[in-house]
């Protein structure tokens, strides 16, 4: 079953001449629509994109790491932060007239 995730990618300490290959390797593992960016800045490649994942988070992250290491032709630091988006924790706050009066010092009328 496919689930929606936000994936945050960071690659550091890579071979600068392999930068384009690394970006393409990540794009090969995860789709980035035109509004989502994956780019290099000051020696670090980073990006965030949302999409569907049918694999486990860990297996997906390992696949990304393997693809990046292959593109880099050696080790570099790879971080993948996976956030499950289908059922995020949330809190709802609702305030009645008594709370209005308490918080503002004014009558609710």
C-alpha positions in Angstrom: 0.0 0.0 0.0 1.3 3.4 -1.0 1.6 6.1 1.7 2.4 9.8 1.4 5.7 11.1 2.7 7.7 14.2 2.7 11.3 13.4 2.0 14.1 15.7 3.1 17.5 14.9 1.5 20.9 16.1 2.4 24.3 15.1 1.0 27.6 16.5 2.2 31.3 15.8 1.9 30.9 14.6 -1.7 33.3 14.9 -4.6 32.4 18.3 -6.1 32.9 17.1 -9.7 30.2 14.4 -9.0 27.6 17.0 -7.9 25.3 16.7 -11.0 25.5 12.9 -11.0 24.5 12.9 -7.3 21.5 15.2 -7.9 20.4 13.0 -10.8 20.8 9.8 -8.7 18.5 11.3 -6.0 16.0 12.3 -8.7 16.1 8.8 -10.0 15.0 7.5 -6.6 12.3 10.1 -5.8 10.2 12.4 -8.0 10.6 16.2 -7.6 7.8 18.2 -9.3 8.7 21.6 -10.8 7.9 23.4 -7.6 10.2 21.2 -5.5 13.9 21.8 -5.5 17.0 19.7 -5.1 20.1 21.8 -5.4 23.7 22.3 -4.3 24.7 25.2 -2.1 28.0 25.8 -0.3 29.1 22.2 -0.7 25.9 20.6 0.4 23.1 19.1 -1.8 19.6 19.4 -0.2 16.0 19.2 -1.2 12.5 18.3 -0.1 9.7 16.7 -2.0 6.5 14.9 -1.3 5.3 11.7 -2.9 4.1 8.2 -2.4 6.3 5.5 -0.9 5.4 1.8 -1.2 8.7 0.5 0.3 9.7 0.8 4.0 11.3 4.1 5.0 14.5 2.3 5.9 14.7 0.4 2.6 14.0 3.5 0.6 16.7 5.5 2.5 19.2 2.7 2.0 18.4 2.7 -1.8 19.0 6.4 -1.9 22.3 6.1 -0.1 23.5 3.3 -2.5 22.5 5.4 -5.5 24.3 8.5 -4.1 27.5 6.5 -3.3 27.5 5.0 -6.7 27.1 8.5 -8.3 29.8 9.9 -6.0 32.1 6.9 -6.8 32.7 6.5 -3.1 31.5 7.4 0.4 29.8 10.7 1.3 27.4 11.7 4.0 23.8 10.9 3.1 20.8 11.9 5.2 17.2 11.1 4.4 14.5 12.4 6.7 11.1 10.7 6.0 8.0 12.3 7.4 4.7 10.3 7.1 2.1 12.8 5.9 -1.1 10.7 5.8 -1.8 11.0 9.5 0.2 13.8 11.1 -0.4 14.5 14.8 -2.5 17.6 15.3 -4.1 19.6 18.1 -7.3 21.6 17.7 -7.8 24.7 19.9 -11.2 26.3 20.3 -12.1 29.2 22.6 -15.4 30.2 24.1 -16.6 33.6 25.3 -15.4 33.0 28.8 -11.9 32.4 27.5 -12.2 35.5 25.3 -13.0 37.6 28.3 -10.2 36.0 30.4 -7.6 36.4 27.6 -8.5 39.9 26.5 -10.0 41.5 29.6 -13.1 42.3 27.5 -16.7 41.2 27.7 -17.8 38.7 25.0 -20.6 40.9 23.7 
